[in-house]
Amino acid sequence: MMEIIQGIKAEVGSEYPVGIRLCGLELLDDRGGNTLEESIESFRLAQEAGADYLSVTVGWHESSLPVITRDVPMGHWLPVAGKVKESVEIPVMMAFRQFVPSLPEKAMAEGLLDFWEVCRPMIADPQLPKKIEECRQEEIIPCIACNICFSRLYYHQPILCSVRPSLGHEGEKAWGYEGFPRTANPKRIVVVGGGPAGLQCAAVAARRGHSVTVYEKEKVLGGAVRMASRIDDGSDELLRPIHTLETECRLAGVDIQRGVECTPEMLKKLDADEIVIATGATFSPLSLKSPLPVLTPEDILIHGKNPPRRSVIVGGTGTGLSLAVFLVRQGAYELTLLERNQKAGRDVSPFYLWRYLSLLRKSGVILMTGTTLAEVRTEGVLVRSGGKEKFLPKEGILLAEAVGGSSPDPAGREQGVKVHVIGDARKPRRLHNAIHDGYRLGMEIGNDTGN
């Protein structure tokens, strides 16, 4: 390392800053990794070799503790940078879970950092420094540590950002990175549903010059994100893009009507040119007769209902796993999770899946893949797997298999009104799908060639 730094410095000269990124805390104590004190020696040697600044990281892919996911509190790793800074005399910088400007600002004031390294937050919003400078922090598109940008690298796929669909399209005018071109044919757009898909569609369409009204039946915006934001530590960060989208809508002139359920009869009277259905998913109803209580994630996470202690969760995608995580964190539940496919959590980021599965195993949750619910009895349920049946003593059924929530209004089509369905109402998927659905439709809606 010292020879490399010295060699580069010899080539570029003393006026060109050369730094190095090193791990300050490896989190590999279970397999003989360096301690913080041992790692600091590497930083001292880098300084001795002539490095002009140091970038401090934490953990490796092999580390058994989470490092950059939402369950790690923002600013959690700053003390590691502080220890490095105490040991050297050249500037120190760090990224790692500093997603709001107040954190690094405080850290620099306290002498823990010299520079704020901004990685994922700058993918989410490259205008972040400019918005901070102009006191427009509520307009910053926030990174939510979903790590889809990171995980796609493992599959050799183009980088993607959940909260900024324009990533990779900055040079294409239609994608609006520098501002959307105004439509020559403004339309009256009605968006039904104030979740991520509906709000994103409304914001983009309004920025293009359309007159947009959003109807949300609840008093609070966010749709299914409201449920996701309650799962575990840090999940409330998922509400940050909802707040930003609400701000974008307000600045673009969108009329948001909360607490208003938009019925088909009401839609007929609104005189809209185009209607967007963004009402989210519903949960697949139980096709079997059940003497046991049946609840949905919405019943539990939004309405605060407590399921029976011994319950079976039907559905092992992200929704079912998240519900199980929420419940085991609340108390002593005896849960069995049924997934009809051979793999549970197939739609969950690998950055989170391993942690969820580890927590569920430690909490005694029984995960049964390739398994379906065959019968519900007073004393429990009969499940079927590979042609064999097994009885499980249970007291409640929790439905976690999502299905598309709404169909286009046929009356609207008969009246010549274009009807679009986006987000989970179209097909239950993940947050990035909902936001990207809304963005793309917002770009296209009102065009003669639009869908």
Order of alpha helices (4+ residues) and beta strands (2+ residues): alpha-beta-alpha-beta-alpha-beta-alpha-beta-alpha-alpha-alpha-beta-alpha-beta-alpha-alpha-beta-alpha-beta-beta-beta-alpha-beta-alpha-beta-alpha-beta-beta-beta-beta-beta-beta-alpha-beta-alpha
